[in-house]
């Protein structure tokens, strides 16, 4: 699975109440893709049409414990399209 599909799998398992499967997917995600955060996805193709959809994804991502904020270093190779307010103070 690629990073996007693995994150979606972890969120889907959690939403179905499969906490062990979700936790296993989170562990795999963190070991295979340590530099990928929610902000990374926002700036590299994970786009939503409505702000409400972005907030739903963010809530699900946060609930399963995946990293929200990217570092400036992680975003240096592409255009920075969006930073989350909670992340701008912590970006380094």
C-alpha positions in Angstrom: 0.0 0.0 0.0 1.1 3.5 -0.7 1.1 6.2 2.1 -2.3 7.6 1.1 -4.0 4.2 1.0 -2.4 3.1 4.3 -3.6 6.3 6.1 -7.1 5.8 4.7 -7.1 2.2 5.7 -6.1 3.1 9.3 -8.9 5.7 9.4 -11.5 3.3 7.9 -10.6 0.6 10.4 -11.0 3.0 13.2 -14.3 4.3 12.0 -15.6 0.6 11.8 -14.5 0.1 15.4 -11.6 -2.1 14.5 -9.1 -0.5 16.9 -6.5 -3.3 16.7 -6.4 -3.2 12.9 -6.3 0.6 12.9 -3.5 0.6 15.4 -1.5 -1.9 13.3 -2.0 0.2 10.2 -0.8 3.3 12.1 2.3 1.4 13.2 3.0 0.3 9.7 2.4 3.8 8.3 4.8 5.4 10.9 7.5 2.9 10.1 7.2 3.1 6.3 6.4 6.8 6.0 7.9 8.7 8.9 8.1 12.0 7.0 4.5 12.1 6.0 2.0 14.2 7.9 -1.4 15.5 7.3 0.1 18.8 6.1 2.4 16.9 3.7 -0.7 15.3 2.2 -2.4 18.7 1.9 0.5 20.0 0.0 1.0 17.0 -2.2 -2.3 16.1 -3.7 -4.7 15.2 -0.9 -7.2 17.8 -1.8 -10.8 18.1 -0.8 -13.5 20.2 -2.5 -15.2 21.4 0.7 -13.6 22.7 3.9 -15.9 20.4 5.8 -14.3 17.4 4.1 -10.9 18.5 5.0 -12.0 18.9 8.6 -13.4 15.4 8.7 -10.2 14.0 7.4 -8.2 16.0 9.8 -10.3 14.8 12.7 -10.0 11.2 11.7 -6.2 11.6 11.1 -5.9 13.2 14.5 -8.0 10.5 16.2 -5.8 7.6 15.1 -2.7 9.5 16.2 -0.9 10.2 13.0 1.2 13.3 12.8 -0.5 16.5 11.8 2.2 19.1 11.2 5.0 18.9 8.7 8.4 20.5 9.1 9.6 23.2 6.7 12.2 20.6 5.6 9.6 18.1 4.7 7.8 20.7 2.5 10.9 22.2 1.0 10.7 20.4 -2.4 7.3 21.5 -3.5 5.0 24.5 -3.4 3.6 25.1 0.1 -0.1 25.4 -0.7 -1.5 25.3 2.8 -0.3 25.3 6.4 -2.6 24.6 9.2 -2.8 27.4 11.8 -1.8 25.0 14.6 1.4 24.0 12.7 2.8 27.4 11.7 4.1 28.1 15.1 5.8 24.7 15.4 7.3 24.5 11.9 11.0 24.4 11.8 
